[in-house]
Amino acid sequence: MITALLKTWIWAGIQKNGCKNISPARLTNLISLVLFCVMLVHLPLHLFYWAEGGDVQILILLFHAMLCPLVPLCSNIGQTRLARRVLIGGYASFISLTSLYLGYQSASHWFLILGFLTVPFLFYREETVLLLLAAGSFALGFYLLEHFEVAPLLGLEQNYQQRVKQITSLTFPLTCMLCTYHIFLDHAKSWTRIANEQRRSENLLLNVLPDPIAERLKDSNKPVAEHFASATVLFADIEGFSDIVNNRAPEAVVNYLNDLYSEFDQLLKRYDMEKIKTNGDEYMAVSGVPVHHPNHAQRACACALQMLLTFEQVNQRHHINKGLRIGLNSGQLIAGVIGKHKFSYDLWGDSVNLASRMESQGQSHKIQVSEHTYRLSRHDFVFEPRGRLSVRGMQDCETYWLIGPIKTSDQTGD
């Protein structure tokens, strides 16, 4: 129960999962707790010297001790700046009144040094002026009390002052150590949190962009645009997908596509290809981009054949009887990143358009390739001529059906 209470005090008004810098607010709560405990440690001494002037000091101590719980209460209602004012103002008031009442010999003004050293960690970076004012006030207060060697306001016994100095000599370094330790822990947690968020951001970026492109974007803000003299583009599309959408629940459709495209993604990794995007039920990938491979066409052909087999397996799991059209084309293209807030890695060029036509004008359960892809991979795979095809928006071209590999062992994914 005590542990839960302490955590509630320290984390009052703080969202742990947010991206905002929470160190100043958390340290404000934490230091108020440390000071509250230190004040309670001093209480028995002043009770012992009640008749010698300890009664007044107890009133000063209890009043300021009651201010400490106000810090997490203010934080809890969203008034973090008010919480910080209560902490700094209450702390400065307690040390100043105690030093003036007990006098120079009590060494109570030493705690102003702790305030000077700790207060910079309670402010945000944009609050430099407030930080300097607070730190300067603590430094000035310490200098004045130390320089003028203030005598006690009342005729206190020297023995009382000596006992206060003794307990101050014990609690001052202990309090400094506690504050320093918690500041160290706080910064360690903050850096760990930053590192975790950085890894999370990098993972999200890698899910959207190819690894080499993501690394380039992290190192530079320059636009990413490259020309590739030869690469192979793959398009795949589910025939009759509208029937699936119209006859199944939304969750079933999404689960089906997620299962299918996840399997396709694994195949791309196996053949060192790169997924570009999905558009509804259309799946687009490329071989030889952003890292060129001399056998990019062979990799794409081998991957396409495996995609047909995987498609059938996924369909059986989801009890779907539909076909898959796949189109391949090889040639030069441009690749680059567009967008500022939502990045998109895309391809452009006639070779990309022709690959799309190979898919859209293909047939179910078949892989149609252009003559360019055929010439690059004809020694490794069996093709069946389809004949000259009239391609929408482009010149007529020879096309082929990809049947299978010539060799029994698939070496294109090695």
Beta strands, then each sheet from edge to edge (+ up, - down):
strand 1: 225-238
strand 2: 274-279
strand 3: 282-287
strand 4: 324-338
strand 5: 344-348
strand 6: 366-370
strand 7: 381-389
strand 8: 397-405
sheet 1: 2+ 3- 1+ 4- 5+
sheet 2: 2+ 3- 1+ 4- 6- 8+ 7-
end
